[in-house]
Amino acid sequence: MTSIDATRAVKALWWLVLIRGVLAVIFGLYALFSPAAALLALVFVFGFYAIMDGVAALVVGFQHRRTSHWGWHVVQGVVSLVAGLIALFWPGPTIFALVIIIAVWSIVLGVTEIVEAFTARRHGSSSWVWLLVGGIVAILFGIVLIVSPTAGALTLLWVIGAFALVFGVVHVVWAFRLRRAAKAVSTM
């Protein structure tokens, strides 16, 4: 690809980066200012995705039933369909299950970081304290999620919203820089 081709590509596609950024900013603001509705929307999006994924896996499985692994596609399809239907018809338990999974993950992560901290200390590393603090924070976060899953779910959504907002702003700025760079190259 020549620099002329690259410039043309950037000129033609910078607006896609802009749209991605704008959508992320909108989602981030929605998640920050209406977290309960945004969380419910995420569960519904997951539910529809899981149902479509399940249908696709079932189709692949039945179309390839002459192969030795076709049954696994069918199993995947059934599991995805069930997960999608649960998400759509019982969104509350779906949110609760997600929070519990994140809580357990955080606790396990914290324990491994603490073990890693003591291993680093034995090897003379000066960063062991940061690992220890990170492990303790991760465990406490997991415990808070288990003790108060509703507050934990909203907190997680605020974190996701803040991330989406920053991600979106970065992409909007990047899009305009791409556009400006493409214009500068084309005028040379």
C-alpha positions as CSV (number, residue, x, y, z in Angstrom):
1,M,0.0,0.0,0.0
2,T,1.4,3.4,-1.0
3,S,1.1,6.5,1.1
4,I,-1.4,7.8,-1.4
5,D,-3.6,4.7,-0.9
6,A,-3.2,5.1,2.9
7,T,-4.2,8.8,2.7
8,R,-7.3,7.9,0.6
9,A,-8.3,5.2,3.1
10,V,-8.0,7.6,6.0
11,K,-9.9,10.3,4.1
12,A,-12.7,7.8,3.3
13,L,-12.9,6.2,6.8
14,W,-12.1,8.9,9.4
15,W,-15.8,9.4,10.0
16,L,-16.2,5.7,11.1
17,V,-13.7,6.4,13.9
18,L,-15.8,9.5,14.7
19,I,-19.1,7.6,14.8
20,R,-17.5,5.0,17.1
21,G,-16.3,7.7,19.4
22,V,-19.7,9.5,19.5
23,L,-21.6,6.3,20.2
24,A,-19.2,5.4,23.0
25,V,-19.7,8.9,24.5
26,I,-23.5,8.5,24.3
27,F,-23.3,5.1,25.9
28,G,-20.9,6.4,28.6
29,L,-23.2,9.3,29.5
30,Y,-26.3,7.0,29.5
31,A,-24.5,4.5,31.8
32,L,-23.4,7.3,34.1
33,F,-26.7,9.2,34.3
34,S,-29.1,6.3,34.0
35,P,-27.2,3.2,35.2
36,A,-30.2,1.0,36.0
37,A,-31.7,1.4,32.6
38,A,-28.3,1.0,30.9
39,L,-27.7,-2.2,32.9
40,L,-31.0,-3.6,31.9
41,A,-30.3,-2.6,28.2
42,L,-26.9,-4.5,28.4
43,V,-28.7,-7.6,29.7
44,F,-31.2,-7.4,26.8
45,V,-28.4,-6.9,24.3
46,F,-26.6,-10.0,25.7
47,G,-29.9,-11.9,25.6
48,F,-30.5,-11.2,22.0
49,Y,-26.9,-11.9,21.1
50,A,-27.0,-15.2,22.9
51,I,-30.2,-16.3,21.1
52,M,-28.7,-15.4,17.7
53,D,-25.5,-17.2,18.6
54,G,-27.5,-20.2,19.7
55,V,-29.5,-20.4,16.5
56,A,-26.2,-20.0,14.4
57,A,-24.5,-22.8,16.4
58,L,-27.5,-25.1,16.0
59,V,-27.6,-24.5,12.3
60,V,-23.9,-25.2,12.0
61,G,-24.3,-28.3,14.1
62,F,-27.1,-29.8,12.1
63,Q,-25.6,-28.9,8.8
64,H,-22.4,-30.7,9.8
65,R,-24.0,-33.7,11.5
66,R,-21.8,-36.1,9.4
67,T,-18.7,-34.8,11.2
68,S,-17.5,-36.1,14.6
69,H,-17.9,-32.9,16.5
70,W,-21.3,-31.8,15.3
71,G,-22.9,-32.5,18.7
72,W,-20.7,-29.9,20.4
73,H,-22.2,-27.2,18.1
74,V,-25.7,-28.4,19.1
75,V,-24.7,-28.3,22.8
76,Q,-23.3,-24.8,22.4
77,G,-26.4,-23.7,20.6
78,V,-28.7,-25.0,23.3
79,V,-26.7,-23.4,26.1
80,S,-26.6,-20.1,24.2
81,L,-30.4,-20.2,23.6
82,V,-31.1,-21.0,27.3
83,A,-28.7,-18.2,28.4
84,G,-30.4,-15.7,26.1
85,L,-33.9,-16.7,27.1
86,I,-32.9,-16.4,30.8
87,A,-31.5,-13.0,30.2
88,L,-34.6,-11.8,28.4
89,F,-37.2,-13.3,30.7
90,W,-35.3,-13.0,34.0
91,P,-33.0,-10.0,33.7
92,G,-32.7,-9.5,37.5
93,P,-31.1,-12.9,38.1
94,T,-28.9,-12.4,35.0
95,I,-27.5,-9.2,36.5
96,F,-27.0,-10.8,39.9
97,A,-25.1,-13.8,38.3
98,L,-22.8,-11.4,36.4
99,V,-22.0,-9.5,39.6
100,I,-21.3,-12.7,41.5
101,I,-19.0,-14.0,38.7
102,I,-17.1,-10.7,38.8
103,A,-16.9,-10.9,42.6
104,V,-15.5,-14.4,42.6
105,W,-13.1,-13.4,39.8
106,S,-11.9,-10.4,41.8
107,I,-11.4,-12.4,45.0
108,V,-9.4,-15.1,43.1
109,L,-7.4,-12.4,41.4
110,G,-6.7,-10.8,44.8
111,V,-5.5,-14.0,46.3
112,T,-3.1,-14.7,43.4
113,E,-1.8,-11.2,43.7
114,I,-1.1,-11.6,47.4
115,V,0.7,-14.9,46.7
116,E,2.7,-13.2,44.0
117,A,3.5,-10.3,46.3
118,F,5.1,-12.6,48.9
119,T,7.0,-14.5,46.2
120,A,8.3,-11.2,44.8
121,R,9.3,-10.2,48.4
122,R,11.3,-13.4,48.8
123,H,13.1,-12.6,45.5
124,G,14.0,-9.1,46.7
125,S,11.6,-7.1,44.6
126,S,10.7,-3.7,45.9
127,S,7.3,-3.7,44.1
128,W,5.9,-6.5,46.3
129,V,4.0,-3.9,48.5
130,W,2.0,-2.7,45.4
131,L,1.0,-6.3,44.6
132,L,0.0,-6.9,48.2
133,V,-2.1,-3.7,48.2
134,G,-3.7,-4.5,44.8
135,G,-4.5,-8.0,46.0
136,I,-6.1,-6.7,49.2
137,V,-8.2,-4.1,47.2
138,A,-9.3,-6.8,44.8
139,I,-10.5,-9.1,47.6
140,L,-12.3,-6.3,49.4
141,F,-14.0,-5.3,46.1
142,G,-15.1,-8.9,45.6
143,I,-16.5,-9.1,49.1
144,V,-18.4,-5.8,48.7
145,L,-19.9,-7.1,45.4
146,I,-21.1,-10.3,47.2
147,V,-22.4,-8.4,50.2
148,S,-24.2,-5.8,48.2
149,P,-24.7,-7.0,44.6
150,T,-27.1,-4.3,43.6
151,A,-24.8,-1.5,44.6
152,G,-22.0,-3.5,43.0
153,A,-23.8,-3.8,39.7
154,L,-24.4,0.0,39.6
155,T,-20.8,0.7,40.5
156,L,-19.6,-1.6,37.8
157,L,-21.8,0.2,35.3
158,W,-20.4,3.6,36.4
159,V,-16.9,2.3,35.8
160,I,-18.0,1.0,32.4
161,G,-19.7,4.3,31.7
162,A,-16.6,6.3,32.6
163,F,-14.5,4.0,30.5
164,A,-16.8,4.4,27.5
165,L,-16.9,8.2,27.9
166,V,-13.1,8.4,27.9
167,F,-12.8,5.9,25.1
168,G,-15.3,7.9,23.1
169,V,-13.6,11.2,23.6
170,V,-10.3,9.7,22.6
171,H,-11.8,8.3,19.4
172,V,-13.5,11.6,18.5
173,V,-10.2,13.5,18.9
174,W,-8.4,10.8,17.0
175,A,-11.0,11.0,14.1
176,F,-10.4,14.7,13.7
177,R,-6.7,14.3,13.8
178,L,-6.9,11.6,11.2
179,R,-9.0,13.9,9.0
180,R,-6.6,16.8,9.5
181,A,-3.5,14.6,8.8
182,A,-5.1,13.2,5.6
183,K,-5.9,16.8,4.4
184,A,-2.3,17.9,5.1
185,V,-0.9,15.0,3.2
186,S,-3.2,15.5,0.2
187,T,-2.3,19.2,-0.1
188,M,1.4,18.4,-0.3
